[in-house]
């Protein structure tokens, strides 16, 4: 067993009892989109954080409990917003399709 969530990023060294994780993958036509940007916006739409996607299209945020919006920005695509709910002790694993 490798310690990874099914279809997601490895959680080695992450104490899930103390974290609310929002992670996922950005895809276009079923293929990973590397070097896109995923923003984490709070309930009021305010910018909280931003990360680039890896070559495999993956991203991860450590968030507080509650409702968030993921805004994905990538070349040749309109921005894509997706609502997500983060909860302490759980992993919200999201696929974003451009």
C-alpha positions as CSV (number, residue, x, y, z in Angstrom):
1,X,0.0,0.0,0.0
2,X,1.5,3.4,-1.0
3,X,-0.5,5.7,1.3
4,X,-2.1,7.6,-1.6
5,X,-5.8,8.3,-1.9
6,X,-7.4,6.5,-4.8
7,X,-6.8,8.7,-7.9
8,X,-5.2,11.5,-5.8
9,X,-2.0,12.8,-4.3
10,X,-0.1,10.9,-1.6
11,X,-1.0,11.9,1.9
12,X,2.3,10.7,3.5
13,X,3.1,12.9,6.5
14,X,-0.3,14.6,6.5
15,X,-2.2,14.4,9.8
16,X,-5.8,14.2,8.6
17,X,-7.2,14.6,12.1
18,X,-5.8,18.2,12.0
19,X,-6.4,19.2,8.4
20,X,-9.1,20.0,5.9
21,X,-7.7,19.2,2.5
22,X,-9.0,20.3,-0.9
23,X,-7.1,18.7,-3.7
24,X,-7.7,17.5,-7.2
25,X,-6.7,17.4,-10.8
26,X,-7.3,19.7,-13.8
27,X,-8.1,17.9,-17.1
28,X,-8.8,19.0,-20.6
29,X,-10.3,16.3,-23.0
30,X,-9.3,13.7,-20.4
31,X,-5.6,14.8,-20.3
32,X,-3.9,16.5,-17.3
33,X,-3.3,20.2,-17.6
34,X,0.0,21.2,-16.1
35,X,0.9,24.8,-15.3
36,X,-2.7,25.9,-14.9
37,X,-3.5,28.0,-11.8
38,X,-6.1,27.1,-9.2
39,X,-7.2,29.8,-6.8
40,X,-9.0,29.2,-3.5
41,X,-11.7,31.8,-2.9
42,X,-13.5,32.2,0.4
43,X,-17.3,32.2,0.8
44,X,-17.5,35.9,-0.1
45,X,-15.3,35.4,-3.2
46,X,-12.2,36.9,-1.7
47,X,-8.8,35.5,-2.9
48,X,-7.2,33.3,-0.3
49,X,-4.5,31.3,-2.1
50,X,-3.2,30.2,-5.5
51,X,-1.2,27.2,-6.6
52,X,0.0,26.0,-10.0
53,X,-0.9,22.5,-11.1
54,X,1.8,19.9,-11.4
55,X,2.7,18.3,-14.7
56,X,0.1,15.7,-13.9
57,X,-2.5,18.4,-13.3
58,X,-2.7,18.0,-9.6
59,X,-3.1,20.7,-6.9
60,X,-3.7,20.8,-3.1
61,X,-4.8,23.3,-0.5
62,X,-5.0,23.1,3.3
63,X,-8.2,25.0,4.0
64,X,-10.4,25.8,6.9
65,X,-13.8,24.2,7.4
66,X,-16.6,25.5,5.2
67,X,-17.6,26.3,1.6
68,X,-14.9,27.5,-0.9
69,X,-14.7,28.2,-4.6
70,X,-11.9,26.8,-6.8
71,X,-11.2,29.1,-9.7
72,X,-9.1,27.5,-12.4
73,X,-7.2,29.6,-14.9
74,X,-5.4,28.0,-17.9
75,X,-4.3,29.0,-21.4
76,X,-6.9,28.5,-24.1
77,X,-9.7,28.2,-21.5
78,X,-12.3,30.4,-19.9
79,X,-12.0,30.5,-16.1
80,X,-13.8,27.6,-14.4
81,X,-15.3,28.0,-10.9
82,X,-16.3,25.0,-8.8
83,X,-17.8,25.0,-5.3
84,X,-16.2,22.7,-2.7
85,X,-16.8,22.0,1.0
86,X,-13.8,21.4,3.2
87,X,-14.2,19.6,6.6
88,X,-11.6,18.9,9.2
89,X,-10.4,15.3,9.0
90,X,-11.4,14.8,5.4
91,X,-10.1,15.2,1.9
92,X,-12.3,16.8,-0.8
93,X,-10.9,15.3,-4.0
94,X,-12.1,17.3,-7.0
95,X,-11.8,16.9,-10.8
96,X,-12.0,20.1,-12.7
97,X,-12.7,19.7,-16.5
98,X,-11.8,22.6,-18.8
